[in-house]
Amino acid sequence: MSSDFEGYEQDFAVLTAEITGKIARVPRLPPDEKKQMVANVEKQLEEAKELLEQMDLEVREIPPQSRGMYSNRMRSYKQEMGKLETDFVNGQLENPGL
């Protein structure tokens, strides 16, 4: 597998960990800081989506006989991304006024 994919995986792991921490902190922030944090999380979610797109492109370049394992990993990453987005939106709904 390309080292590009592995680099993207590492970047994705770091980014999703940061996003998770920020999502958890948002409800406890004062309103002005909350707006700034929400904007930051939205930006990081976009970055994570772009990383997933790059990883997806890398997986498509893998020979079919070796692709299965990476396809499963991509499915897992996409599920994680969906959960982050859901957690973020639910946090927004629970804390209106942003």
N, CA, C and O atoms as a printed pandas DataFrame, in Angstrom:
     atom_number atom_name residue_name chain_id  residue_number  x_coord  y_coord  z_coord
0              1         N          MET        A               1    0.851   -1.174    0.000
1              2        CA          MET        A               1    0.000    0.000    0.000
2              3         C          MET        A               1    0.889    1.227    0.000
3              4         O          MET        A               1    2.002    1.200    0.526
4              5         N          SER        A               2    0.414    2.260   -0.568
5              6        CA          SER        A               2    1.224    3.466   -0.667
6              7         C          SER        A               2    1.386    4.128    0.690
7              8         O          SER        A               2    0.511    4.055    1.553
8              9         N          SER        A               3    2.514    4.767    0.852
9             10        CA          SER        A               3    2.738    5.498    2.089
10            11         C          SER        A               3    1.824    6.720    2.144
11            12         O          SER        A               3    1.561    7.255    3.221
12            13         N          ASP        A               4    1.336    7.162    0.971
13            14        CA          ASP        A               4    0.381    8.276    0.955
14            15         C          ASP        A               4   -0.857    7.905    1.753
15            16         O          ASP        A               4   -1.325    8.696    2.572
16            17         N          PHE        A               5   -1.395    6.707    1.524
17            18        CA          PHE        A               5   -2.596    6.270    2.230
18            19         C          PHE        A               5   -2.337    6.246    3.733
19            20         O          PHE        A               5   -3.157    6.722    4.518
20            21         N          GLU        A               6   -1.203    5.696    4.125
21            22        CA          GLU        A               6   -0.878    5.603    5.543
22            23         C          GLU        A               6   -0.712    6.994    6.155
23            24         O          GLU        A               6   -1.103    7.220    7.301
24            25         N          GLY        A               7   -0.144    7.909    5.406
25            26        CA          GLY        A               7   -0.024    9.286    5.883
26            27         C          GLY        A               7   -1.390    9.929    6.056
27            28         O          GLY        A               7   -1.637   10.637    7.033
28            29         N          TYR        A               8   -2.283    9.677    5.091
29            30        CA          TYR        A               8   -3.651   10.196    5.190
30            31         C          TYR        A               8   -4.363    9.603    6.401
31            32         O          TYR        A               8   -5.105   10.295    7.097
32            33         N          GLU        A               9   -4.128    8.312    6.643
33            34        CA          GLU        A               9   -4.745    7.667    7.811
34            35         C          GLU        A               9   -4.295    8.340    9.109
35            36         O          GLU        A               9   -5.109    8.599    9.996
36            37         N          GLN        A              10   -3.023    8.613    9.211
37            38        CA          GLN        A              10   -2.501    9.261   10.415
38            39         C          GLN        A              10   -3.090   10.656   10.569
39            40         O          GLN        A              10   -3.503   11.051   11.660
40            41         N          ASP        A              11   -3.125   11.399    9.465
41            42        CA          ASP        A              11   -3.701   12.747    9.510
42            43         C          ASP        A              11   -5.172   12.693    9.911
43            44         O          ASP        A              11   -5.639   13.521   10.693
44            45         N          PHE        A              12   -5.898   11.718    9.371
45            46        CA          PHE        A              12   -7.319   11.565    9.673
46            47         C          PHE        A              12   -7.512   11.248   11.158
47            48         O          PHE        A              12   -8.404   11.797   11.805
48            49         N          ALA        A              13   -6.678   10.366   11.688
49            50        CA          ALA        A              13   -6.783    9.995   13.108
50            51         C          ALA        A              13   -6.554   11.206   14.011
51            52         O          ALA        A              13   -7.302   11.418   14.966
52            53         N          VAL        A              14   -5.532   11.994   13.717
53            54        CA          VAL        A              14   -5.227   13.173   14.523
54            55         C          VAL        A              14   -6.374   14.183   14.414
55            56         O          VAL        A              14   -6.823   14.740   15.416
56            57         N          LEU        A              15   -6.835   14.405   13.192
57            58        CA          LEU        A              15   -7.888   15.392   12.962
58            59         C          LEU        A              15   -9.194   14.989   13.642
59            60         O          LEU        A              15   -9.848   15.821   14.270
60            61         N          THR        A              16   -9.574   13.731   13.522
61            62        CA          THR        A              16  -10.832   13.299   14.140
62            63         C          THR        A              16  -10.738   13.344   15.667
63            64         O          THR        A              16  -11.733   13.619   16.338
64            65         N          ALA        A              17   -9.560   13.078   16.217
65            66        CA          ALA        A              17   -9.388   13.187   17.676
66            67         C          ALA        A              17   -9.558   14.645   18.120
67            68         O          ALA        A              17  -10.192   14.917   19.140
68            69         N          GLU        A              18   -8.991   15.572   17.353
69            70        CA          GLU        A              18   -9.140   16.994   17.676
70            71         C          GLU        A              18  -10.606   17.412   17.587
71            72         O          GLU        A              18  -11.114   18.111   18.463
72            73         N          ILE        A              19  -11.277   16.981   16.529
73            74        CA          ILE        A              19  -12.690   17.329   16.339
74            75         C          ILE        A              19  -13.526   16.796   17.490
75            76         O          ILE        A              19  -14.372   17.509   18.029
76            77         N          THR        A              20  -13.296   15.553   17.865
77            78        CA          THR        A              20  -14.049   14.939   18.960
78            79         C          THR        A              20  -13.900   15.751   20.240
79            80         O          THR        A              20  -14.882   16.016   20.935
80            81         N          GLY        A              21  -12.672   16.144   20.546
81            82        CA          GLY        A              21  -12.429   16.943   21.748
82            83         C          GLY        A              21  -13.124   18.293   21.699
83            84         O          GLY        A              21  -13.674   18.757   22.698
84            85         N          LYS        A              22  -13.096   18.914   20.542
85            86        CA          LYS        A              22  -13.733   20.228   20.398
86            87         C          LYS        A              22  -15.247   20.129   20.481
87            88         O          LYS        A              22  -15.893   20.979   21.093
88            89         N          ILE        A              23  -15.813   19.103   19.873
89            90        CA          ILE        A              23  -17.266   18.915   19.940
90            91         C          ILE        A              23  -17.700   18.771   21.394
91            92         O          ILE        A              23  -18.741   19.294   21.792
92            93         N          ALA        A              24  -16.900   18.060   22.185
93            94        CA          ALA        A              24  -17.236   17.859   23.592
94            95         C          ALA        A              24  -17.142   19.162   24.387
95            96         O          ALA        A              24  -17.876   19.352   25.357
96            97         N          ARG        A              25  -16.242   20.060   23.979
97            98        CA          ARG        A              25  -16.052   21.316   24.721
98            99         C          ARG        A              25  -17.070   22.392   24.360
99           100         O          ARG        A              25  -17.350   23.275   25.170
100          101         N          VAL        A              26  -17.625   22.326   23.152
101          102        CA          VAL        A              26  -18.515   23.390   22.664
102          103         C          VAL        A              26  -19.633   23.752   23.653
103          104         O          VAL        A              26  -19.833   24.939   23.912
104          105         N          PRO        A              27  -20.364   22.790   24.211
105          106        CA          PRO        A              27  -21.482   23.164   25.098
106          107         C          PRO        A              27  -21.073   23.963   26.332
107          108         O          PRO        A              27  -21.888   24.696   26.891
108          109         N          ARG        A              28  -19.827   23.829   26.758
109          110        CA          ARG        A              28  -19.384   24.498   27.988
110          111         C          ARG        A              28  -18.752   25.865   27.750
111          112         O          ARG        A              28  -18.333   26.531   28.697
112          113         N          LEU        A              29  -18.683   26.281   26.498
113          114        CA          LEU        A              29  -18.024   27.550   26.186
114          115         C          LEU        A              29  -18.986   28.726   26.267
115          116         O          LEU        A              29  -20.187   28.571   26.047
116          117         N          PRO        A              30  -18.452   29.905   26.586
117          118        CA          PRO        A              30  -19.282   31.111   26.520
118          119         C          PRO        A              30  -19.670   31.368   25.054
119          120         O          PRO        A              30  -18.973   30.919   24.144
120          121         N          PRO        A              31  -20.768   32.081   24.825
121          122        CA          PRO        A              31  -21.288   32.257   23.461
122          123         C          PRO        A              31  -20.286   32.748   22.422
123          124         O          PRO        A              31  -20.271   32.237   21.303
124          125         N          ASP        A              32  -19.450   33.725   22.762
125          126        CA          ASP        A              32  -18.507   34.236   21.766
126          127         C          ASP        A              32  -17.452   33.194   21.401
127          128         O          ASP        A              32  -17.096   33.056   20.231
128          129         N          GLU        A              33  -16.958   32.470   22.382
129          130        CA          GLU        A              33  -15.988   31.412   22.112
130          131         C          GLU        A              33  -16.650   30.242   21.391
131          132         O          GLU        A              33  -16.028   29.581   20.559
132          133         N          LYS        A              34  -17.907   29.997   21.714
133          134        CA          LYS        A              34  -18.648   28.899   21.106
134          135         C          LYS        A              34  -18.739   29.098   19.593
135          136         O          LYS        A              34  -18.513   28.161   18.827
136          137         N          LYS        A              35  -19.069   30.310   19.167
137          138        CA          LYS        A              35  -19.168   30.596   17.726
138          139         C          LYS        A              35  -17.848   30.336   17.025
139          140         O          LYS        A              35  -17.810   29.755   15.940
140          141         N          GLN        A              36  -16.773   30.767   17.649
141          142        CA          GLN        A              36  -15.445   30.568   17.069
142          143         C          GLN        A              36  -15.109   29.074   16.991
143          144         O          GLN        A              36  -14.575   28.607   15.985
144          145         N          MET        A              37  -15.423   28.331   18.053
145          146        CA          MET        A              37  -15.133   26.903   18.080
146          147         C          MET        A              37  -15.971   26.167   17.037
147          148         O          MET        A              37  -15.466   25.269   16.362
148          149         N          VAL        A              38  -17.237   26.534   16.901
149          150        CA          VAL        A              38  -18.110   25.904   15.905
150          151         C          VAL        A              38  -17.542   26.118   14.506
151          152         O          VAL        A              38  -17.497   25.186   13.703
152          153         N          ALA        A              39  -17.109   27.335   14.216
153          154        CA          ALA        A              39  -16.526   27.627   12.902
154          155         C          ALA        A              39  -15.264   26.793   12.678
155          156         O          ALA        A              39  -15.018   26.304   11.575
156          157         N          ASN        A              40  -14.473   26.639   13.735
157          158        CA          ASN        A              40  -13.251   25.851   13.642
158          159         C          ASN        A              40  -13.571   24.382   13.386
159          160         O          ASN        A              40  -12.920   23.738   12.563
160          161         N          VAL        A              41  -14.568   23.851   14.085
161          162        CA          VAL        A              41  -14.956   22.445   13.906
162          163         C          VAL        A              41  -15.485   22.232   12.484
163          164         O          VAL        A              41  -15.171   21.226   11.847
164          165         N          GLU        A              42  -16.280   23.170   11.994
165          166        CA          GLU        A              42  -16.797   23.048   10.629
166          167         C          GLU        A              42  -15.659   22.975    9.620
167          168         O          GLU        A              42  -15.704   22.182    8.680
168          169         N          LYS        A              43  -14.641   23.805    9.819
169          170        CA          LYS        A              43  -13.467   23.801    8.935
170          171         C          LYS        A              43  -12.744   22.455    9.015
171          172         O          LYS        A              43  -12.349   21.892    7.994
172          173         N          GLN        A              44  -12.579   21.950   10.227
173          174        CA          GLN        A              44  -11.879   20.672   10.391
174          175         C          GLN        A              44  -12.690   19.505    9.821
175          176         O          GLN        A              44  -12.116   18.552    9.296
176          177         N          LEU        A              45  -13.999   19.575    9.921
177          178        CA          LEU        A              45  -14.823   18.531    9.308
178          179         C          LEU        A              45  -14.634   18.516    7.794
179          180         O          LEU        A              45  -14.590   17.448    7.183
180          181         N          GLU        A              46  -14.525   19.687    7.194
181          182        CA          GLU        A              46  -14.271   19.775    5.751
182          183         C          GLU        A              46  -12.907   19.180    5.409
183          184         O          GLU        A              46  -12.768   18.461    4.420
184          185         N          GLU        A              47  -11.901   19.482    6.234
185          186        CA          GLU        A              47  -10.563   18.914    6.031
186          187         C          GLU        A              47  -10.609   17.389    6.104
187          188         O          GLU        A              47   -9.974   16.704    5.303
188          189         N          ALA        A              48  -11.357   16.868    7.061
189          190        CA          ALA        A              48  -11.470   15.415    7.220
190          191         C          ALA        A              48  -12.144   14.795    5.996
191          192         O          ALA        A              48  -11.738   13.728    5.536
192          193         N          LYS        A              49  -13.170   15.461    5.472
193          194        CA          LYS        A              49  -13.832   14.959    4.258
194          195         C          LYS        A              49  -12.862   14.931    3.085
195          196         O          LYS        A              49  -12.853   13.981    2.302
196          197         N          GLU        A              50  -12.052   15.965    2.966
197          198        CA          GLU        A              50  -11.062   16.008    1.892
198          199         C          GLU        A              50  -10.040   14.884    2.040
199          200         O          GLU        A              50   -9.633   14.274    1.052
200          201         N          LEU        A              51   -9.630   14.615    3.275
201          202        CA          LEU        A              51   -8.707   13.491    3.503
202          203         C          LEU        A              51   -9.345   12.177    3.082
203          204         O          LEU        A              51   -8.693   11.340    2.458
204          205         N          LEU        A              52  -10.618   11.990    3.418
205          206        CA          LEU        A              52  -11.310   10.763    3.017
206          207         C          LEU        A              52  -11.356   10.631    1.504
207          208         O          LEU        A              52  -11.193    9.536    0.967
208          209         N          GLU        A              53  -11.578   11.737    0.819
209          210        CA          GLU        A              53  -11.590   11.702   -0.641
210          211         C          GLU        A              53  -10.227   11.284   -1.186
211          212         O          GLU        A              53  -10.148   10.476   -2.112
212          213         N          GLN        A              54   -9.166   11.828   -0.617
213          214        CA          GLN        A              54   -7.817   11.452   -1.047
214          215         C          GLN        A              54   -7.544    9.974   -0.777
215          216         O          GLN        A              54   -6.959    9.280   -1.608
216          217         N          MET        A              55   -7.972    9.504    0.385
217          218        CA          MET        A              55   -7.781    8.095    0.730
218          219         C          MET        A              55   -8.564    7.200   -0.234
219          220         O          MET        A              55   -8.073    6.153   -0.655
220          221         N          ASP        A              56   -9.767    7.616   -0.574
221          222        CA          ASP        A              56  -10.596    6.870   -1.502
222          223         C          ASP        A              56   -9.908    6.746   -2.858
223          224         O          ASP        A              56   -9.921    5.683   -3.477
224          225         N          LEU        A              57   -9.314    7.831   -3.306
225          226        CA          LEU        A              57   -8.578    7.805   -4.572
226          227         C          LEU        A              57   -7.399    6.837   -4.499
227          228         O          LEU        A              57   -7.130    6.105   -5.451
228          229         N          GLU        A              58   -6.708    6.839   -3.380
229          230        CA          GLU        A              58   -5.580    5.914   -3.205
230          231         C          GLU        A              58   -6.049    4.464   -3.273
231          232         O          GLU        A              58   -5.403    3.626   -3.903
232          233         N          VAL        A              59   -7.172    4.171   -2.625
233          234        CA          VAL        A              59   -7.692    2.797   -2.605
234          235         C          VAL        A              59   -8.040    2.345   -4.023
235          236         O          VAL        A              59   -7.833    1.183   -4.374
236          237         N          ARG        A              60   -8.556    3.242   -4.819
237          238        CA          ARG        A              60   -8.923    2.889   -6.205
238          239         C          ARG        A              60   -7.717    2.497   -7.037
239          240         O          ARG        A              60   -7.854    1.786   -8.033
240          241         N          GLU        A              61   -6.530    2.956   -6.638
241          242        CA          GLU        A              61   -5.304    2.642   -7.373
242          243         C          GLU        A              61   -4.714    1.282   -6.986
243          244         O          GLU        A              61   -3.793    0.795   -7.643
244          245         N          ILE        A              62   -5.230    0.683   -5.946
245          246        CA          ILE        A              62   -4.719   -0.610   -5.474
246          247         C          ILE        A              62   -5.247   -1.710   -6.382
247          248         O          ILE        A              62   -6.404   -1.669   -6.801
248          249         N          PRO        A              63   -4.418   -2.681   -6.685
249          250        CA          PRO        A              63   -4.907   -3.814   -7.498
250          251         C          PRO        A              63   -6.109   -4.480   -6.810
251          252         O          PRO        A              63   -6.135   -4.612   -5.587
252          253         N          PRO        A              64   -7.100   -4.897   -7.607
253          254        CA          PRO        A              64   -8.343   -5.455   -7.044
254          255         C          PRO        A              64   -8.138   -6.569   -6.024
255          256         O          PRO        A              64   -8.880   -6.643   -5.045
256          257         N          GLN        A              65   -7.160   -7.426   -6.229
257          258        CA          GLN        A              65   -6.961   -8.546   -5.309
258          259         C          GLN        A              65   -6.503   -8.083   -3.922
259          260         O          GLN        A              65   -6.638   -8.829   -2.952
260          261         N          SER        A              66   -5.968   -6.874   -3.816
261          262        CA          SER        A              66   -5.488   -6.353   -2.536
262          263         C          SER        A              66   -6.395   -5.272   -1.958
263          264         O          SER        A              66   -6.132   -4.763   -0.868
264          265         N          ARG        A              67   -7.432   -4.925   -2.655
265          266        CA          ARG        A              67   -8.235   -3.763   -2.307
266          267         C          ARG        A              67   -9.179   -3.986   -1.120
267          268         O          ARG        A              67   -9.517   -3.025   -0.429
268          269         N          GLY        A              68   -9.611   -5.216   -0.868
269          270        CA          GLY        A              68  -10.633   -5.508    0.135
270          271         C          GLY        A              68  -10.356   -4.941    1.508
271          272         O          GLY        A              68  -11.217   -4.291    2.103
272          273         N          MET        A              69   -9.163   -5.181    2.014
273          274        CA          MET        A              69   -8.826   -4.723    3.364
274          275         C          MET        A              69   -8.923   -3.197    3.453
275          276         O          MET        A              69   -9.440   -2.662    4.434
276          277         N          TYR        A              70   -8.434   -2.510    2.444
277          278        CA          TYR        A              70   -8.454   -1.047    2.456
278          279         C          TYR        A              70   -9.866   -0.505    2.269
279          280         O          TYR        A              70  -10.219    0.536    2.821
280          281         N          SER        A              71  -10.650   -1.205    1.502
281          282        CA          SER        A              71  -12.046   -0.802    1.336
282          283         C          SER        A              71  -12.782   -0.889    2.667
283          284         O          SER        A              71  -13.593   -0.022    2.993
284          285         N          ASN        A              72  -12.496   -1.940    3.435
285          286        CA          ASN        A              72  -13.108   -2.077    4.766
286          287         C          ASN        A              72  -12.668   -0.949    5.692
287          288         O          ASN        A              72  -13.475   -0.413    6.451
288          289         N          ARG        A              73  -11.395   -0.593    5.628
289          290        CA          ARG        A              73  -10.900    0.500    6.454
290          291         C          ARG        A              73  -11.581    1.811    6.053
291          292         O          ARG        A              73  -11.943    2.616    6.911
292          293         N          MET        A              74  -11.749    2.017    4.757
293          294        CA          MET        A              74  -12.415    3.233    4.285
294          295         C          MET        A              74  -13.856    3.281    4.780
295          296         O          MET        A              74  -14.337    4.333    5.200
296          297         N          ARG        A              75  -14.535    2.158    4.732
297          298        CA          ARG        A              75  -15.921    2.092    5.217
298          299         C          ARG        A              75  -15.971    2.502    6.685
299          300         O          ARG        A              75  -16.864    3.244    7.097
300          301         N          SER        A              76  -15.027    2.027    7.462
301          302        CA          SER        A              76  -14.952    2.363    8.881
302          303         C          SER        A              76  -14.690    3.856    9.079
303          304         O          SER        A              76  -15.307    4.489    9.936
304          305         N          TYR        A              77  -13.781    4.413    8.291
305          306        CA          TYR        A              77  -13.480    5.841    8.403
306          307         C          TYR        A              77  -14.693    6.687    8.018
307          308         O          TYR        A              77  -14.957    7.717    8.639
308          309         N          LYS        A              78  -15.414    6.261    7.014
309          310        CA          LYS        A              78  -16.607    7.004    6.586
310          311         C          LYS        A              78  -17.692    6.941    7.664
311          312         O          LYS        A              78  -18.405    7.920    7.886
312          313         N          GLN        A              79  -17.814    5.806    8.326
313          314        CA          GLN        A              79  -18.768    5.695    9.428
314          315         C          GLN        A              79  -18.363    6.621   10.576
315          316         O          GLN        A              79  -19.210    7.278   11.181
316          317         N          GLU        A              80  -17.078    6.665   10.865
317          318        CA          GLU        A              80  -16.573    7.549   11.917
318          319         C          GLU        A              80  -16.869    9.008   11.562
319          320         O          GLU        A              80  -17.264    9.800   12.418
320          321         N          MET        A              81  -16.674    9.346   10.297
321          322        CA          MET        A              81  -16.949   10.708    9.842
322          323         C          MET        A              81  -18.436   11.034   10.011
323          324         O          MET        A              81  -18.789   12.121   10.468
324          325         N          GLY        A              82  -19.284   10.106    9.646
325          326        CA          GLY        A              82  -20.720   10.305    9.802
326          327         C          GLY        A              82  -21.108   10.506   11.253
327          328         O          GLY        A              82  -21.963   11.336   11.565
328          329         N          LYS        A              83  -20.480    9.747   12.143
329          330        CA          LYS        A              83  -20.771    9.888   13.572
330          331         C          LYS        A              83  -20.320   11.252   14.080
331          332         O          LYS        A              83  -21.025   11.885   14.866
332          333         N          LEU        A              84  -19.156   11.706   13.640
333          334        CA          LEU        A              84  -18.680   13.029   14.056
334          335         C          LEU        A              84  -19.649   14.120   13.607
335          336         O          LEU        A              84  -19.975   15.028   14.372
336          337         N          GLU        A              85  -20.100   14.021   12.370
337          338        CA          GLU        A              85  -21.028   15.026   11.850
338          339         C          GLU        A              85  -22.349   15.001   12.627
339          340         O          GLU        A              85  -22.919   16.048   12.935
340          341         N          THR        A              86  -22.822   13.801   12.936
341          342        CA          THR        A              86  -24.058   13.669   13.706
342          343         C          THR        A              86  -23.891   14.249   15.103
343          344         O          THR        A              86  -24.755   14.981   15.586
344          345         N          ASP        A              87  -22.775   13.919   15.750
345          346        CA          ASP        A              87  -22.505   14.454   17.092
346          347         C          ASP        A              87  -22.436   15.978   17.062
347          348         O          ASP        A              87  -22.940   16.649   17.963
348          349         N          PHE        A              88  -21.818   16.506   16.037
349          350        CA          PHE        A              88  -21.686   17.952   15.908
350          351         C          PHE        A              88  -23.046   18.612   15.726
351          352         O          PHE        A              88  -23.355   19.600   16.392
352          353         N          VAL        A              89  -23.851   18.072   14.832
353          354        CA          VAL        A              89  -25.185   18.628   14.577
354          355         C          VAL        A              89  -26.055   18.503   15.823
355          356         O          VAL        A              89  -26.748   19.451   16.194
356          357         N          ASN        A              90  -26.022   17.341   16.469
357          358        CA          ASN        A              90  -26.821   17.152   17.682
358          359         C          ASN        A              90  -26.395   18.123   18.776
359          360         O          ASN        A              90  -27.234   18.624   19.525
360          361         N          GLY        A              91  -25.112   18.388   18.870
361          362        CA          GLY        A              91  -24.623   19.361   19.839
362          363         C          GLY        A              91  -25.145   20.754   19.532
363          364         O          GLY        A              91  -25.420   21.537   20.441
364          365         N          GLN        A              92  -25.282   21.059   18.254
365          366        CA          GLN        A              92  -25.815   22.358   17.840
366          367         C          GLN        A              92  -27.290   22.465   18.193
367          368         O          GLN        A              92  -27.758   23.515   18.635
368          369         N          LEU        A              93  -28.018   21.377   17.997
369          370        CA          LEU        A              93  -29.456   21.389   18.293
370          371         C          LEU        A              93  -29.712   21.513   19.788
371          372         O          LEU        A              93  -30.676   22.146   20.216
372          373         N          GLU        A              94  -28.832   20.897   20.578
373          374        CA          GLU        A              94  -28.993   20.968   22.030
374          375         C          GLU        A              94  -28.582   22.322   22.579
375          376         O          GLU        A              94  -28.975   22.699   23.684
376          377         N          ASN        A              95  -27.799   23.043   21.814
377          378        CA          ASN        A              95  -27.274   24.328   22.278
378          379         C          ASN        A              95  -27.578   25.412   21.243
379          380         O          ASN        A              95  -26.665   25.915   20.588
380          381         N          PRO        A              96  -28.842   25.769   21.092
381          382        CA          PRO        A              96  -29.175   26.779   20.092
382          383         C          PRO        A              96  -28.611   28.147   20.471
383          384         O          PRO        A              96  -28.094   28.359   21.568
384          385         N          GLY        A              97  -28.731   29.040   19.536
385          386        CA          GLY        A              97  -28.247   30.389   19.792
386          387         C          GLY        A              97  -26.908   30.658   19.179
387          388         O          GLY        A              97  -26.282   31.677   19.469
388          389         N          LEU        A              98  -26.450   29.751   18.323
389          390        CA          LEU        A              98  -25.161   29.988   17.651
390          391         C          LEU        A              98  -25.368   30.713   16.357
391          392         O          LEU        A              98  -24.402   31.001   15.650
